[in-house]
Amino acid sequence: MIATETKPIDAMAQGIVPNMPEAEYHAHPAWSQSALKLLPDEPELFHGRHILKLPDWQVAESDDIWLGTCLHAMHLQGQEIVRIPSEVLTSNGQRRGTAWKAWEAEHAGELVLRDQDAERVNAMSAGLMADPTIQRILKSDGPNELSLIWTDEETGLDLRARIDLLREGPGGWLAADIKSTNIDVTDKRQVASKILDFGYHQQDAMYEEACRRCLGFTPAAFCFIFVRNKPPYNACLWRLNPNDIALGGRRNRKAMADLVKRLVSGDWSNNRAGQVNEVSLPKYAYEGDDGATYYADDFQQFTGEEIT
């Protein structure tokens, strides 16, 4: 139920970890949505990445992730960009030995960027502030990077969520998450595809559940702030419809049930393991061939074509 009369965050239910460092949050043993979204489809990857914690199985820091981290530092942590001086870099922009090490030690913990990277991050920041609604959210009072940890009643799993922004409004609370991306952030189809591919609908459902369990209310809205990390560096605010959020919730439930089963059994094999799996070539493989009849199994449901 949406709260129309809000209370200070620090006076609400248990499960809040104020001012939790990002590294400490990511090292916490409770399960996050970013881990759960691998189940039940990729159990081997989940096992190697989150149970065995194999170094080379971890998610590589992409350009999208790194630029998003920089934006978080600026807008959520209040850090200012410190430009790396040319004297500690080589002519091709690489770090210059002892000169770099001394300068890096002097600026430990700061947001240090090369000039070209600083320009990109500043352009993305300007894109965020160019949208009046996004600007209002970023400038209004409320907690940033709020860490919530709770125990799921149905499965007994410890879960965690870290909400980028939580803002109080006349109709309740608004939760928002900043996403750096290279897609056209104003294109509805591209945004929908990105949300599905990265399981952001599952994140939405889990973060709303985190608010209900730890803060005592359901946000009036959970929004994604998509900002483009290449020209024109613009930003756009999006929210999912209730059906999409409910789908994300069902996917989360399925993932948690699968995790509990695998933790008990110790079986991390995929659902096709131990059996002979049959596959059919796609229809285009038979183009120009007059001597065979194409057999379509699950491809037919996508084309809707009659197979003769």
Secondary structure, 3 states (H helix, E strand, C coil): CECCCCCCHHHCCCCEECCCCHHHHHHCCCECHHHHCCCCCCHHHHHHHHHCCCHHHCCCCCHHHHHHHHHHHHHCCCCCEEECCHHHECCCCCECHHHHHHHHHHCCCCEEECHHHHHHHHHHHHHHHHCHHHHHHHHCCCCEEEEEEEECCCCCCEEEEEEEEEEEECCEEEEEEEEEECCCCCCHHHHHHHHHHCCHHHHHHHHHHHHHHHCCCECCEEEEEEEECCCCCCEEEEECCHHHHHHHHHHHHHHHHHHHHHHHHCCCCCCCCCCCCCCCCCHHHHCCCCCCCCCCCCCHHHHCCCCC
